[in-house]
Amino acid sequence: MRLNLEEFFKLLSKYEIEEIEGLKLEGDIEIEIEEGAAIDVINEINLAMQHLMKALSMLGAAPVTPSLPSAPVPHREFRLLEEKFEPLPVKYSGTIQEVQLGAKRSEGGSRGSVVKLGGERSLPFYLFDSPQPNLPAIAIDVFDRPIPLPKAVREHYSDVMENPGEWAKKAVKLGADVVTIHLVSTDPLIDDTPPGEAAKVVEEVLQAVKVPVIVGGSGNKEKDPVVLEKAAEVAEGERLLLASATLDMDWERIGNAAKNHGHVVLSWTQMDMNNQKTLNRYLLKRLELPRESLVMDPTTAALGYGLDYAYTNMERIRIAGLKGDEDLSFPISSGTTNAWGAREAWMKDSPIEGDTSWGPRELRGPLWEITTGLTLSLAGVDLFMMMHPAAVAVMKEFMATLGGRKDRIETEDWVGVEL
């Protein structure tokens, strides 16, 4: 009797056969397969035969082990495509205004070096689009009186905090391209230092160092314009950066002080692109402030405290400037020291009961400042205001590498830095 498999199993089912003796199955299997599918089909046949043999064993039959060909191992040659990556340059219609801080003797000042910000024609570090004419600069904060600082920062400056001039000198030794002197003592709620006395501190710092200087007030909206105006007078021609003019203070007085005495204005707004355009336009159109005398500060939020908002705002401003928006095509400054306001940067331990260890704050603090600064550098920041020496050193290393001034990052120089 000749039966195919389907007929054979129907017969077993019809007569309820549970066991068969002396059964011998013979036959050939012919299958047509497409090219390239041989391995899959052979595997399926093997699987089917295993099921068949198992069924026959249950019925007491002794199936003959079929002789099936082994799956052939295909021989394939692989070769990587020899292609060279050549990015297509993006050409923007706008250029970020170049702004110089500081002036040498030949320019009417007394600085030994100057810092140039801006000048970009592409997004930061897109060297295949356009060369980056000026690397971001770093300023280190100095104060006109001792103030509370995180321990990780204070230990580097504790020996000079009573003397702003010496503090400025140390900042330069620690890598500052620019020194920021904050006249916090002028705040009526602190020492209420008169503008004339505060201006003497500015003169002291100018004599102590030969790098460009930024002058900041105390944050008091009524007194800061008077203080910055006096500082502008005593430092005429030095191209200070007056920090800052804001929409809710007498920006006109600060702008005129910069214009009349040869300085630069820091236009500060709170993470609002439209407000930044408005304040810039007031300074440029109403006061006729020269374009080379304006730097923007759209506000820096630290890692974990709104860094994504700060980044997005700065990136939008930079792209708008590159696309030709003349109200926003200016260098950007970042108050990167805001990172030290994050509790993770300075607290010894987590305040959350049962939380895992945060690790040594001597490392956390600098890393918080580095991460905040490095992130914002990719949004287009041209000037970083910082504090911790290790953070400054790491940022300089990254900027030089990303900007094409170095071939590689010498990580061994900063990963094991002594704090």
C-alpha positions in Angstrom: 0.0 0.0 0.0 1.3 3.5 -0.8 0.1 6.4 1.2 1.3 10.0 1.6 1.8 11.4 5.1 -1.6 13.2 5.2 -3.5 10.0 4.2 -1.4 7.9 6.7 -2.3 10.1 9.7 -6.0 10.2 8.6 -6.0 6.4 8.6 -4.6 6.2 12.1 -7.2 8.7 13.4 -10.1 6.9 11.7 -9.4 3.5 13.2 -8.0 4.8 16.5 -4.8 2.9 16.1 -2.5 3.2 19.1 0.4 0.9 18.1 1.8 -0.6 14.9 4.4 -3.4 14.5 6.6 -4.0 11.5 5.9 -0.7 9.9 8.5 0.6 7.4 8.2 4.0 5.8 9.9 4.6 2.5 9.8 7.5 0.0 11.4 10.5 -1.4 10.7 14.2 -0.7 11.0 16.7 -3.5 10.8 20.3 -2.7 11.3 23.3 -5.1 13.0 26.2 -3.4 14.0 29.7 -4.4 17.6 30.7 -4.6 19.0 31.8 -1.2 16.3 30.0 0.8 18.0 26.6 1.1 19.1 26.9 4.7 15.6 27.9 6.0 13.9 25.1 4.1 16.3 22.4 5.3 15.9 23.5 8.8 12.1 23.3 8.5 12.4 19.7 7.0 14.5 18.6 9.9 12.0 20.0 12.3 9.1 18.3 10.6 10.9 15.0 10.6 11.6 15.3 14.3 7.9 15.7 14.9 7.1 12.7 12.7 9.6 10.4 14.4 8.2 11.4 17.8 4.7 10.5 16.7 5.7 7.2 15.3 7.6 6.4 18.5 4.5 7.0 20.5 2.7 4.4 18.2 5.4 1.8 18.9 6.9 2.0 15.3 10.6 2.1 14.8 11.2 4.9 12.3 14.3 4.9 10.1 16.4 7.9 10.7 16.3 9.8 7.4 19.4 11.0 5.7 19.1 14.7 5.2 21.7 16.9 3.7 23.4 19.3 6.1 22.7 22.9 5.7 25.4 24.4 3.4 27.5 27.2 4.8 27.3 30.0 2.4 30.5 31.6 1.4 30.1 35.4 1.3 32.7 38.0 0.9 32.2 41.3 2.6 34.0 44.5 1.7 33.5 47.9 3.4 32.5 50.7 1.1 35.4 53.0 0.6 33.6 56.3 1.1 35.0 59.6 2.6 32.7 61.7 4.8 32.6 65.2 3.5 29.9 67.3 5.2 28.2 69.9 3.2 29.0 73.4 4.6 26.0 75.4 5.8 26.3 79.1 4.8 24.4 81.5 7.0 23.5 85.0 5.8 24.5 86.7 9.1 27.6 87.1 11.2 27.9 87.5 14.9 29.3 90.9 15.8 32.9 90.8 17.0 33.3 92.7 20.3 36.6 93.6 22.0 37.0 93.7 25.7 40.0 95.7 27.0 42.1 98.2 25.2 45.9 98.5 24.9 47.9 101.7 25.2 47.8 102.3 21.5 44.0 102.1 21.7 43.6 104.5 24.7 43.7 101.9 27.5 46.4 100.2 29.6 45.7 96.5 29.1 48.5 94.1 28.3 46.1 91.8 26.4 42.6 92.1 25.0 39.9 89.6 24.4 37.8 89.4 21.2 34.3 87.8 21.4 32.1 86.7 18.5 32.8 86.9 14.9 31.3 83.5 14.1 29.6 82.7 10.8 28.4 79.2 11.9 27.2 77.3 14.9 29.8 76.7 17.6 32.7 74.5 16.7 31.2 73.6 13.3 34.7 74.1 11.8 33.7 72.4 8.5 31.1 75.2 8.0 33.4 78.1 9.0 36.5 78.6 11.1 35.9 79.8 14.6 37.8 83.1 14.7 37.7 83.5 18.5 37.5 80.8 21.1 35.2 81.5 24.1 36.9 83.5 26.9 36.7 82.7 30.6 36.3 85.3 33.3 36.9 84.5 37.0 34.7 86.3 39.6 36.3 88.6 42.2 34.4 90.6 44.9 35.1 93.8 46.7 34.6 92.2 50.1 34.6 88.7 51.5 31.4 86.9 50.8 30.1 83.4 51.7 31.3 81.0 49.1 31.1 77.2 48.9 34.0 75.5 50.7 35.3 74.0 47.5 35.7 77.5 46.0 36.6 79.4 49.2 39.7 77.3 49.9 41.3 78.6 46.7 40.8 82.2 47.5 40.7 82.5 51.3 44.1 84.1 51.5 43.2 87.0 49.1 39.5 87.6 49.8 40.3 90.8 51.9 42.1 92.4 49.0 40.4 92.7 45.6 43.6 93.5 43.8 45.4 90.4 45.1 42.3 88.4 44.4 42.3 89.6 40.8 46.0 88.6 40.5 45.3 85.1 41.7 42.4 84.8 39.3 44.8 85.5 36.4 47.3 83.0 37.7 44.5 80.4 37.7 43.7 81.0 34.1 41.3 83.9 33.8 41.3 85.7 30.4 39.2 88.4 32.0 38.5 89.4 35.6 35.1 90.3 36.9 35.0 92.6 39.9 31.6 92.6 41.7 31.0 95.7 43.7 28.6 93.9 46.1 29.5 96.2 49.0 27.5 99.0 47.3 24.2 97.3 48.2 22.3 99.6 50.6 21.5 96.4 52.6 25.2 95.5 53.0 27.8 98.3 53.3 26.1 100.9 51.1 29.6 101.8 49.8 29.4 105.2 47.9 30.0 105.0 44.1 33.2 107.0 44.4 34.7 104.5 46.8 33.6 101.6 44.7 35.2 103.2 41.7 38.6 103.2 43.6 38.3 99.4 43.8 37.9 99.3 40.0 41.1 101.3 39.7 42.9 99.0 42.1 41.9 96.0 40.0 42.9 97.7 36.8 46.4 98.4 38.2 46.8 94.9 39.6 46.2 93.0 36.4 46.6 93.7 32.7 43.7 91.6 31.4 40.3 93.1 30.5 38.0 93.8 33.3 34.2 93.3 33.8 32.5 95.5 36.4 29.3 94.3 38.1 27.2 96.0 40.7 25.3 94.6 43.6 22.1 93.9 41.9 20.3 96.9 43.4 18.3 98.4 40.6 18.4 101.9 41.9 22.1 102.1 42.8 23.7 100.0 40.1 23.3 102.5 37.3 25.0 105.2 39.5 27.8 102.8 40.5 28.5 101.6 36.9 28.4 105.2 35.6 31.1 106.2 38.1 33.2 103.1 37.2 32.9 104.0 33.5 34.2 107.5 34.3 37.3 106.5 36.2 38.2 103.8 33.7 37.7 105.8 30.5 39.1 104.1 27.4 39.7 100.7 29.1 36.8 99.1 27.4 35.3 97.6 30.5 32.2 95.4 30.2 29.5 97.1 32.4 27.3 94.4 33.9 24.5 94.9 33.5 21.8 96.9 31.8 18.3 95.5 32.3 14.8 96.4 31.2 13.7 97.1 34.8 16.5 99.6 35.7 17.9 102.7 34.2 19.5 101.0 31.2 19.7 104.4 29.4 22.1 105.7 32.0 24.3 102.6 31.8 24.3 102.7 28.0 25.2 106.3 27.8 28.1 105.8 30.3 29.5 103.0 28.1 29.0 105.1 25.0 30.6 108.3 26.4 33.6 106.6 28.0 34.4 103.9 25.5 33.1 100.8 27.2 30.9 97.8 26.4 27.4 97.1 27.8 26.2 93.7 29.0 22.5 93.5 28.0 20.9 91.1 30.5 17.4 89.5 30.2 15.7 86.6 31.9 15.4 83.7 29.4 13.2 85.6 27.0 14.2 86.0 23.4 11.7 88.7 22.7 12.9 90.8 25.8 16.5 90.3 24.6 15.6 91.8 21.2 13.7 94.7 22.9 16.6 95.7 25.2 19.2 95.3 22.5 17.1 97.5 20.2 16.6 100.2 22.8 20.4 100.3 23.3 21.2 100.3 19.6 18.4 102.5 18.2 17.5 104.9 21.0 21.0 105.4 22.4 22.8 104.7 19.2 25.3 102.5 21.1 27.9 101.2 18.6 27.3 97.5 17.6 30.8 96.6 18.7 29.9 97.7 22.3 27.2 95.2 23.1 27.3 91.7 24.6 24.2 89.7 25.6 23.5 87.7 28.8 20.2 85.7 28.3 20.6 84.2 31.8 22.2 80.9 32.8 20.3 78.2 34.7 22.4 75.5 36.2 22.4 71.8 35.5 19.2 70.4 37.1 17.7 73.8 37.6 16.6 74.8 34.1 19.7 74.2 32.0 17.6 72.9 29.2 15.6 76.2 29.1 18.8 78.3 29.1 20.3 76.1 26.4 17.3 76.4 24.1 17.0 80.1 24.6 20.6 80.7 23.8 20.6 78.4 20.8 17.5 80.1 19.4 19.2 83.5 19.8 22.4 82.3 18.2 20.6 80.8 15.2 18.5 83.9 14.8 21.7 86.0 14.7 23.3 83.7 12.2 20.2 83.9 10.0 20.5 87.7 9.8 18.5 89.1 12.8 20.6 92.2 13.5 19.0 92.6 16.9 20.4 89.3 18.1 23.7 88.9 16.3 25.9 89.6 19.3 28.3 87.6 21.5 26.6 85.7 24.4 27.8 85.7 28.0 27.0 83.0 30.6 27.0 83.5 34.4 28.2 79.9 34.7 28.9 80.5 38.4 25.2 80.1 38.9 26.0 76.3 39.0 27.2 76.8 42.6 23.6 77.8 43.5 22.6 74.2 42.9 22.4 72.3 46.2 24.1 69.3 44.5 27.2 71.4 44.0 27.8 72.5 47.6 25.8 70.4 50.1 27.8 67.7 51.9 25.1 65.1 51.8 21.6 64.7 50.3 18.9 66.2 52.4 16.5 63.4 51.4 16.3 60.7 54.0 17.5 57.3 52.8 19.0 58.8 49.6 22.2 57.3 48.2 25.5 59.1 48.8 26.1 62.0 46.5 29.9 61.6 46.7 32.5 64.1 47.6 31.4 67.7 47.0 35.0 68.7 46.3 34.4 66.9 42.9 30.7 67.5 42.5 31.0 71.3 42.6 33.5 71.6 39.8 31.8 69.0 37.8 28.5 70.9 38.1 30.2 74.1 36.9 31.9 72.2 34.0 28.8 70.5 32.9 26.8 73.7 32.9 29.5 75.6 31.0 30.3 72.9 28.5 26.6 72.4 27.6 26.1 76.1 27.0 29.2 76.3 24.9 27.4 74.2 22.4 24.6 76.7 22.3 26.9 79.5 21.3 28.3 81.1 24.5 31.3 83.3 23.9 32.2 84.4 27.5 32.0 82.2 30.6 32.0 83.8 34.1 33.4 81.0 36.4 35.0 80.5 39.8 36.6 77.1 40.4 40.2 76.7 39.0 39.7 73.1 38.0 36.5 73.9 36.2 38.3 76.7 34.4 41.2 74.4 33.4 38.8 71.7 32.0 36.8 74.3 30.1 39.9 75.7 28.5 41.0 72.3 27.4 37.7 71.4 25.8 37.4 74.8 24.1 40.9 74.5 22.6 40.2 71.0 21.3 36.7 71.7 20.0 37.9 74.9 18.4 40.7 73.1 16.5 43.6 74.6 18.5 44.6 71.2 19.9 44.6 67.7 18.5 43.4 65.9 21.6 42.2 66.5 25.1 45.0 65.8 27.7 42.6 64.1 30.1 45.4 62.9 32.4 46.1 66.5 33.3 42.7 67.2 34.8 41.0 64.0 35.7 43.4 63.6 38.6 43.6 67.3 39.4 44.4 68.1 43.1 41.5 70.0 44.7 
